[in-house]
């Protein structure tokens, strides 16, 4: 009986956690940019585009997020090397955190990379057929709870990783534009569901 009450309490708290839109489709409220690369709204989408310096650029949420389930849609328009950073901080254009890769490379999108640190922590399995769609919208999802990170691309599992360094991290959600110039990526439908500590013991539903 006691166990049933605990599970019911967890279920009620979970149902109270609702998705929040991080991008409203009209302006850049709730975000701030690092670097000189371009971030702007066009036809309801958030556009990341290389600027004249052709350097790294980051676009980060004002709010920090620890445990969460996030989805976004992206479209690679020109050499779209990008990424979604979790629990990250930025100084100048140097980021400290972990990237869920977004790139034309089908064997890398959905993988987890540590910038200025250990590099690739985990790539999608070589045997997996990556569902990345060229010249079209793709849906990226990441669930980050404690030291556990799970990613999906277009509904297909890409990476499941447990890493204590990530578990100790704190920071914002950041979108990246890679250096080198000639890059353009669009984002839309960026939604996050913050998770309560109890949800670490429950499977997260898809947003």
Secondary structure per residue as TSV (DSSP state, phi and psi in degrees):
chain	resnum	aa	ss	phi	psi
A	1	X	-	360.0	-44.4
A	2	X	H	-62.8	-42.0
A	3	X	H	-62.5	-39.7
A	4	X	H	-63.5	-38.4
A	5	X	H	-67.1	-38.5
A	6	X	H	-63.2	-44.6
A	7	X	H	-64.4	-38.3
A	8	X	H	-64.6	-40.7
A	9	X	H	-61.9	-42.1
A	10	X	H	-63.7	-42.8
A	11	X	H	-62.6	-40.1
A	12	X	H	-66.3	-41.0
A	13	X	H	-66.6	-37.3
A	14	X	H	-64.4	-42.8
A	15	X	H	-64.5	-23.2
A	16	X	H	-77.4	-16.0
A	17	X	-	-83.4	111.7
A	18	X	-	-111.6	158.0
A	19	X	-	-71.9	144.0
A	20	X	E	-120.5	136.2
A	21	X	E	-78.5	123.8
A	22	X	S	-87.3	-20.2
A	23	X	-	-127.6	122.9
A	24	X	-	-87.4	-3.8
A	25	X	S	83.6	-2.2
A	26	X	S	-123.6	-32.3
A	27	X	-	-150.6	-174.7
A	28	X	-	-102.1	21.8
A	29	X	T	-59.2	135.6
A	30	X	T	92.4	0.4
A	31	X	E	-131.1	160.1
A	32	X	E	-144.5	148.9
A	33	X	E	-100.3	149.8
A	34	X	E	-123.4	132.4
A	35	X	S	94.3	-176.0
A	36	X	S	-106.1	4.6
A	37	X	S	-73.1	164.5
A	38	X	E	-93.7	133.3
A	39	X	E	-132.7	120.6
A	40	X	E	-154.7	167.6
A	41	X	E	-101.7	133.3
A	42	X	E	-142.3	117.9
A	43	X	T	51.0	44.6
A	44	X	T	80.3	4.2
A	45	X	E	-115.3	152.8
A	46	X	E	-90.4	123.2
A	47	X	E	-108.4	131.7
A	48	X	E	-110.6	126.0
A	49	X	E	-141.9	140.9
A	50	X	-	-60.1	140.2
A	51	X	-	-99.9	-172.8
A	52	X	T	-64.7	-24.5
A	53	X	T	-82.5	-16.7
A	54	X	-	51.2	44.0
A	55	X	-	-112.7	178.9
A	56	X	-	-63.3	146.3
A	57	X	E	-139.7	148.4
A	58	X	E	-134.7	145.2
A	59	X	E	-130.1	109.4
A	60	X	E	-118.6	148.1
A	61	X	E	-69.1	143.7
A	62	X	E	-63.9	-32.7
A	63	X	E	-91.9	147.8
A	64	X	E	-94.2	148.8
A	65	X	-	-133.9	131.6
A	66	X	S	-100.5	-71.5
A	67	X	S	-104.2	126.5
A	68	X	E	-164.4	166.6
A	69	X	E	-128.0	118.2
A	70	X	E	-125.7	141.7
A	71	X	E	-129.8	150.3
A	72	X	E	-151.6	158.2
A	73	X	E	-108.8	140.2
A	74	X	E	-135.6	153.3
A	75	X	E	-136.6	122.3
A	76	X	E	-87.4	113.8
A	77	X	E	-100.4	-30.3
A	78	X	E	-153.6	107.6
A	79	X	S	43.5	53.4
A	80	X	-	-71.6	58.4
A	81	X	-	-77.4	112.1
A	82	X	E	-145.5	-163.2
A	83	X	E	176.7	162.8
A	84	X	E	-117.5	117.6
A	85	X	E	-94.4	143.3
A	86	X	E	-117.0	147.2
A	87	X	E	43.3	54.7
A	88	X	E	-121.4	153.3
A	89	X	E	-128.7	154.7
A	90	X	E	-131.6	136.6
A	91	X	E	-126.5	114.3
A	92	X	T	68.5	-112.1
A	93	X	T	-127.0	24.9
A	94	X	E	-104.7	121.3
A	95	X	E	-102.2	144.1
A	96	X	E	-118.6	112.2
A	97	X	E	161.0	-158.9
A	98	X	E	-131.5	135.5
A	99	X	E	-109.1	131.0
A	100	X	E	-91.1	113.4
A	101	X	E	-66.2	138.4
A	102	X	E	-128.7	116.5
A	103	X	S	-163.4	161.7
A	104	X	S	-65.6	-17.1
A	105	X	-	-70.4	111.7
A	106	X	T	-67.1	-22.4
A	107	X	T	-88.0	1.0
A	108	X	T	-119.7	-31.3
A	109	X	T	-58.8	127.2
A	110	X	T	97.7	-11.6
A	111	X	-	-75.8	166.2
A	112	X	E	-115.9	128.5
A	113	X	E	-128.7	138.7
A	114	X	E	-104.7	110.7
A	115	X	T	-72.7	143.3
A	116	X	T	53.8	36.5
A	117	X	T	-153.8	-118.7
A	118	X	T	-85.6	-3.5
A	119	X	E	74.6	-142.1
A	120	X	E	-65.9	123.0
A	121	X	E	-91.0	-36.8
A	122	X	E	-163.9	133.6
A	123	X	-	-105.3	158.8
A	124	X	-	-56.3	149.6
A	125	X	-	-58.0	139.0
A	126	X	T	-61.9	-29.1
A	127	X	T	-77.2	-14.3
A	128	X	S	-77.3	139.9
A	129	X	-	-88.9	109.7
A	130	X	-	-71.1	127.7
A	131	X	-	-86.3	19.0
A	132	X	-	-58.2	131.7
A	133	X	-	-104.9	122.9
A	134	X	T	-76.8	141.8
A	135	X	T	56.3	35.1
A	136	X	S	-153.4	171.0
A	137	X	-	-79.2	138.4
A	138	X	E	-124.5	151.4
A	139	X	E	-111.1	122.0
A	140	X	E	-109.1	134.2
A	141	X	E	-129.5	141.3
A	142	X	E	-136.7	135.2
A	143	X	E	-116.7	119.9
A	144	X	E	-122.0	112.8
A	145	X	E	-137.2	113.0
A	146	X	T	60.1	-125.6
A	147	X	T	-91.2	1.9
A	148	X	E	-99.0	131.3
A	149	X	E	-127.4	127.9
A	150	X	E	-126.8	138.0
A	151	X	E	-128.0	151.6
A	152	X	E	-134.9	147.8
A	153	X	E	-127.6	119.8
A	154	X	T	51.1	40.8
A	155	X	T	84.0	-5.0
A	156	X	E	-101.0	130.4
A	157	X	E	-59.7	134.3
A	158	X	E	-111.0	-51.0
A	159	X	E	-143.4	140.3
A	160	X	E	-129.1	120.4
A	161	X	E	-140.4	135.1
A	162	X	E	-116.4	123.2
A	163	X	-	-145.6	119.5
A	164	X	H	-67.9	-29.8
A	165	X	H	-64.5	-41.5
A	166	X	H	-63.5	-39.9
A	167	X	H	-59.6	-28.1
A	168	X	T	-90.1	-3.2
A	169	X	-	-80.7	155.9
A	170	X	-	-142.6	147.8
A	171	X	-	157.2	-163.4
A	172	X	E	-96.3	171.3
A	173	X	E	-87.4	127.9
A	174	X	E	-129.5	138.3
A	175	X	E	-98.8	146.1
A	176	X	E	-119.5	148.9
A	177	X	E	-120.9	129.7
A	178	X	-	-72.6	159.7
A	179	X	S	-77.2	172.7
A	180	X	S	109.8	-20.0
A	181	X	S	82.1	166.5
A	182	X	-	71.0	24.4
A	183	X	-	-110.0	140.4
A	184	X	E	-148.9	127.0
A	185	X	E	-135.9	142.3
A	186	X	E	-112.1	145.7
A	187	X	E	-129.2	151.2
A	188	X	E	-158.3	168.2
A	189	X	E	50.1	52.1
A	190	X	E	-87.4	112.2
A	191	X	E	-130.1	141.9
A	192	X	E	-131.5	142.9
A	193	X	E	-121.1	112.9
A	194	X	E	-73.0	139.4
A	195	X	-	-107.3	137.0
A	196	X	-	-80.2	158.1
A	197	X	G	-53.6	-34.8
A	198	X	G	-64.2	-25.7
A	199	X	G	-71.5	-8.7
A	200	X	G	-62.7	-19.5
A	201	X	G	-101.5	8.5
A	202	X	S	-125.6	150.8
A	203	X	-	-78.0	132.5
A	204	X	-	-80.7	134.4
A	205	X	-	-75.4	158.0
A	206	X	-	-69.5	138.8
A	207	X	-	-66.8	360.0
